[in-house]
Amino acid sequence: MDKDTIIFDINETVLNLDSLNPKFERVFGDDKITSLWFSMLLHTSTVCILTGVKTDFLTLSKMTLDTVASRLGVGLTEGDRAEILSTFASLQPHDYIKSALLRLRSAGYKTVAFSNSSQILVSSQIKQAGLNDYFDEIVSVEEAGSFKPDPVVYAYLADKMNLPVEKLRLVATHDWDTHGALSVGMKAAYIDRLGWPYNPLYKKPDITGITMNEIVEAILALE
C-alpha cells in the first residue's frame, strides 16, 4: 500500500515546553503560568481565525505574555520577555522523538513539521532542537494566513504537499488539532502525553498512544 505522509505538530507534540518552566517560575513565581500562557496563546489564535484578524504567532506570543503579566500584576521587563521568547525558540524535543522519526523515515514514510509558528520561528526551533535531518519538510501556516485548526491551513498543507488530504496523517498532542485534521478528511494520531480526557465532541483518530514510540508502532502496524 502507498504510505501516508506523516505530519507532526511541533509545539508540545515534538518539542517539550518544560524548559520554559524555570523562566516563568523566575518571572511569575509559579511555573504553572507556562501552561496558562500557552493556553491563552492558542485561545487568542482561535479568536483571530474566527474574526478574520491577520497576525502571526510570534506577535501573539508577545501580546499574550504581556496580558498574562498584566492580569497577574507582574512587571515584565524587556529582558524577561526576550528570555522567555528566546527559550520558546530553542525548545528541546521530547524523549524518543529522534528515534521515532528515524524509524518512520527508514520505513519509507515522509515526515513533515507543521506549525502555527512562523516559518522563521519553526525553522529556528527545528534547527535548535537538532531535528533538521529528521524532517523532509518544514511548513508553517503563515502563508495560509490563518492558524490551525482552520480548515484553510490543512487544505494549504495538502496543496503544498501536492497530495490529497486523505494521504496525510497528522500527529499531535492537541485534541483540537487532530479534530481539525480529521474534519477535512486527513487521518490523525493523538498522543495522550498528559493524561487529559479527549474532548468527547471531537472526531476521534484511529491511533492513540501516550508516547511517540507508541504512535509510530501503531502506524507501522497498519502496513
Buried (B, 14 or more C-beta within 10 A) or exposed (E): EEBBBBBBBBBBBBBBBEBBBEBBBEBBEEBEBBBBBBEBBBEBBBEBBEEEEEEBBBEBBBBBBEBBBEEBEEEBEEEBBEBBBEBBBEBBBBEBBBEBBBBBBEEEBBBBBBBBBBBEBBBBBBEBBEBEEBBEBBBBBBEBBBBBBBBBBBBBBBEBBEBEBEBBBBBBBBBBBBBBBBBBBBBBBBBBBEEEEBEEEBEBBEBBBBBBBBBBBBBEEEE
